[in-house]
Amino acid sequence: MEVPGKKASWVSRYTAAVIALFIAWLAFSSSLDHQELVSGIVLVLLAAALGWRGLSNRGLAIFHPRRIASLIIYFPVFFWQMLKANLDVAYRVVHPKMPIKPGIVAIKTSLKSDTGKLFLANSITLTPGTLTMDISGDYLFIHWINVKEEDVEKASEVIGGRFEGYLKRIFE
């Protein structure tokens, strides 16, 4: 496993970059043709050689089964929250009085990694009715279509709490 605050070896980081990039290649090419696979491997090896330093500090530890399982669980949770938010925004749009109370709220996150904060910010932004405007330290500033809570702790639970536990298991 990894030692906190210490980067993995360059071999582990390069290998993790190759695996992640090849998975992305397979997803985007959606082909198992022999020529596509060989082209993909060549391009992935080259891209990983050029960019492994910026892709992962953890190396192969990013593929720990607990992280993978948490990521698999995260997607249905995210899509469920996105569906609920879509229905909520649609209701507000078609309601004759358009019941909105827009505003900007601060939420505090306990996520420490920049990647975890980025995923949280993107998850919030991709959920209709909220938009992450800025990240400053442990705070995210969110434009919310219908402010229900102005208190930082309560707003953090309502907006970020639905994602943060899963993201902590994936990125921390």
Secondary structure as UniProt FT lines:
FT   TURN            4..5
FT   HELIX           10..29
FT   HELIX           34..55
FT   HELIX           59..63
FT   HELIX           65..94
FT   TURN            96..97
FT   STRAND          103..108
FT   HELIX           114..126
FT   TURN            128..129
FT   STRAND          130..136
FT   TURN            137..138
FT   STRAND          139..144
FT   HELIX           152..155
FT   HELIX           156..160
FT   HELIX           161..171
//
